[in-house]
Amino acid sequence: MNFTEIIKKKRDGLSLTKEEINFSTNNYTSGKIPDYQFSAFLMAGFLNGFSKQETSYLTEAMLHSGKVIDLSAIKGLKVDKHSTGGVGDKTSLIIAPIAAAAGIPVPMISGRGLGHTGGTLDKLESIPGFRTDLNLNEYKRILKKCGAVLIGQTKEIAPADKLIYALRDVTATVESIPLITASIMSKKLAEGIDALVLDVKTGSGAFMKDQKDAEELAHSLTNTAKSFGKKCITFITDMNQPLGNYIGNWLEVYESIEILKGRIKNDLYDLSVILAGAMIFLGKKSSTMNEGNEIAIKMIESGKAYEKFLEIVKLQGGEIPYIENPGNYPPSKFIVKLKARQNGYLKQIDNYQIGMAALDLGAGRLKKNDKIDPKAGIVFNYKIGDYIIKGNVIAELYTDNKAVISQVQERIESALKFSYHKVKRVNLIKKEIK
């Protein structure tokens, strides 16, 4: 086959065959198709779309570009969770130890940051020594030993997705429902799960800005999971403001530690309990979703979830002293307080701009090969509906790059809108799909 002809076909809005999609995926994965050509293919698909059949073909091609893991030797129903990403979304770090502490095996294969959103792997790797590049034998051993493991796509697991994921991040082809579906499901189906909880974000800080698009993605993901015989519960959740208060890799690890210790109970805590509760329900450790939520809360309050997190970190090579004493983590060179210039209720946040501000500070990648500063990020102190007094510290900025501070301050200030009138708070859960 001629890949240029395949690009033309997709550029002209025509449907591709299973053979054409397999050819494209396999040859890009093997290095026979260069980045610049596959970028053109992704953009053609982004602009003209992929049909449900093409999406299924692409998912299958990416899934079978590597091994499909057999976890039948590990007792219990294996359950994972996936979020479509947002600003401050660190629930994986919290719910994996909660579910594992409740007796649910959690085989979690995660991704890196995409665009303005952070990635679970980048957060975990901010813990000195933490390894996300485990081989399959290590993956199975740790899962069997402690009930949870969090790794990235290895050469053996969905290698096509690993390459395509990185390319989408820097070619403005992230916000495509078929490409997101194929990316998520190829990893999840490869990791050996029996069931899946999905968290599809909607709002200014999500890839799906409109709830209608989020629902379309949610149904696409849910239907794909079920077509492969996996049980699935999907939540559509709000991303019009940062989830939790900490944005940036180590900052998000710190907030996760505080949640697991029961010291912080905010919107991040609430969502983590709901997602973990759904995992516990799908893993048949509770008879209802509400009972699952209650068990999740008990895992935090008893200290079992935090102890499980310590166990995961230790088994994956992370340095425990930084988890037990996070204040010893190396500080940023510059910590700047952004203060309110007026009184008023916080009415609106352009959450995309908050995510981009964190990237500017060094918390993410602007180019494919950029290095992340794990310390960089933002502590955002308020939620929509809060009353703020002039002079209050709205946000704290952490960076080693002094040159970006002024533009970041301007970006954040322009992203906020205030009202003299009381503002309704945001509903965290928009919809549930089973």
Secondary structure as UniProt FT lines:
FT   HELIX           3..11
FT   TURN            12..13
FT   HELIX           18..29
FT   TURN            30..31
FT   HELIX           35..48
FT   HELIX           52..63
FT   TURN            64..65
FT   TURN            72..73
FT   STRAND          79..83
FT   TURN            87..88
FT   HELIX           91..101
FT   TURN            102..103
FT   STRAND          106..110
FT   TURN            115..116
FT   HELIX           120..124
FT   TURN            125..126
FT   TURN            128..129
FT   HELIX           136..146
FT   STRAND          148..152
FT   HELIX           159..169
FT   TURN            170..172
FT   HELIX           177..190
FT   TURN            191..192
FT   STRAND          195..202
FT   TURN            204..205
FT   HELIX           211..227
FT   TURN            228..229
FT   STRAND          231..238
FT   STRAND          246..247
FT   HELIX           249..260
FT   TURN            261..262
FT   HELIX           267..282
FT   TURN            283..284
FT   HELIX           289..301
FT   HELIX           304..315
FT   TURN            316..317
FT   HELIX           320..324
FT   HELIX           326..328
FT   STRAND          334..339
FT   STRAND          344..349
FT   HELIX           351..358
FT   HELIX           359..363
FT   TURN            368..369
FT   TURN            374..375
FT   STRAND          377..380
FT   TURN            384..385
FT   STRAND          387..388
FT   TURN            390..391
FT   STRAND          393..399
FT   HELIX           402..404
FT   HELIX           405..414
FT   STRAND          416..419
FT   STRAND          429..433
//
